Amino acid sequence: MQNDIALFSELCDELFKEEINQPVAKPIPTSELYNQIDLSLNPEGIMDDVFKSTLKQVIKSTPKTASKSFFNQLFGGRINKAILGDLLAVMLNNSMYTYKVAGPQVGIEKQVLKNICELAGYSKNSDGTLAPGGSMSNMMALIMARDHKNEAIRAEGLSKPMALYTSAASHYSISKNAAMTGIGRNQVRLVNTNSKGEMLAEHLEELITNDINEGLQPFFVNATAGTTVLGAFDDINAISKVCKKHKLWLHVDGAYCGGVIFSKTYKHLISGLEHSDSFSINAHKMLGTPLSCSIIVTQHKEQLHHSFSNEADYLYQTDGDDYNLGKTSVQCGRRNDALKLWTLWKSVGTNGLEKIVDKQFEMAQIARDYINSHNDYTLYSFDDSISVCFNYKGIPANELCTALYENSELMVGFGSFNNQEFIRMVTINSLLDKKDIISFFKTLEAFVSDHLLKKPTT
Ligand SMILES: *Cc1c(COP(=O)(O)O)cnc(C)c1O
């Protein structure tokens, strides 16, 4: 093992070097991939030195999500103490289903969940679990809501068409989950948003009333804390009033920006969260842990058990249910995703996590200020968002992003809202500074003037 740890360390050094020298890896066209790197698996193994050089080649060509040129996704960067925890989880290799097999690791997960529940303003009757990602957390919320509305569904299946509500700007997993849980894609109502991408509570009410009149059974509303494109926050207070009136489960999808629960400055964006029934947050987005670290909590602890526990005598042989976390999980064997958040949290404290979150908003404001003070740019996103959406010199966003990627300049993506396409720069890497944000714009401008605006010479 020591040799492989030494090799791992050498490979990390290679990666750190690459991140500086070639922050945007030269993309390999898919048609070329298997020619350029030997990814084949064969009857015989290979020599150590070939093995090592193949790994280095893979590292070289893999997109660098922790580089200073990566603004493409709702995650990015690398925070040491979180990496440490995740590496430790691999080494310890426990499974979270029983206390017998995971010991104190169970306590670590429970501690993280307890603190998240408190920060969310949830009651004593709260609990939660970790899921393999935000999409799965949303699915767990949907299943709890479904079973909460009609307990018989677990045994009998659906007997009556149900309906659920989410905004047109919400994450695609809501519809996908409706399909996967037997509710049906066509029972998903997309609620209109205002011009900032926030759900309109009046339209929600109208859709619910309509469904009731049609004989459907409304049961679930998904509000989003940080929509995928604009980073908008739905008005939880307004939505929860509608939910209370019609007895619907309110879930807050905070996969992207639920991290604001850590910030005194930005917590107001999820005001009313304490009125929701469940809440999910991806620590691998705003809190900067490695993928994946997705947490779902609910104020109906008993529902978590009703929806996800199954008796299994061969597994649950010791200790109480409270410490046998398999009773509240969608998985059976489950890696410890909580440890990386716990190591980070333990080392920097809640105040340190607050700084991580606030830094992202600060970087976004620097980007918006830059855009607003340069005439060649148009801004499409709003304050209090870490998604900075813009266009430059009217160049189609899609074209510009692809050219920047193919020429190894910048990794940044595009999105659209109200039929307007734009570049979406995500300032989620809290290790970046003002100079990195300015450098992003300077790189983009230099690239456009050198490549896109120059007529090809004949
Ligand atoms: C990223 C995201 C998800 C999905 O999370 P995964 O961990 O990628 O499955 C769900 N909802 C929102 C709002 C997101 O931004």
The ligand as a MOL file (V3000), in Angstrom:
LIG
                    3D

  0  0  0     0  0            999 V3000
M  V30 BEGIN CTAB
M  V30 COUNTS 15 15 0 0 0
M  V30 BEGIN ATOM
M  V30 1 C -27.2780 20.3710 -9.1030 0
M  V30 2 C -28.7270 20.4700 -8.8020 0
M  V30 3 C -29.5040 19.3200 -8.5950 0
M  V30 4 C -28.9640 17.9500 -8.8290 0
M  V30 5 O -27.9440 17.5900 -7.9520 0
M  V30 6 P -26.9690 16.4020 -8.3550 0
M  V30 7 O -26.1290 16.2160 -7.1510 0
M  V30 8 O -26.2100 16.8660 -9.5550 0
M  V30 9 O -27.8250 15.2170 -8.6690 0
M  V30 10 C -30.8230 19.4640 -8.2180 0
M  V30 11 N -31.3660 20.6770 -8.0800 0
M  V30 12 C -30.6560 21.8140 -8.2840 0
M  V30 13 C -31.3250 23.1470 -8.1000 0
M  V30 14 C -29.3230 21.7370 -8.6660 0
M  V30 15 O -28.6230 22.8640 -8.8950 0
M  V30 END ATOM
M  V30 BEGIN BOND
M  V30 1 1 1 2
M  V30 2 1 2 3
M  V30 3 2 2 14
M  V30 4 1 3 4
M  V30 5 2 3 10
M  V30 6 1 4 5
M  V30 7 1 5 6
M  V30 8 2 6 7
M  V30 9 1 6 8
M  V30 10 1 6 9
M  V30 11 1 10 11
M  V30 12 2 11 12
M  V30 13 1 12 13
M  V30 14 1 12 14
M  V30 15 1 14 15
M  V30 END BOND
M  V30 END CTAB
M  END
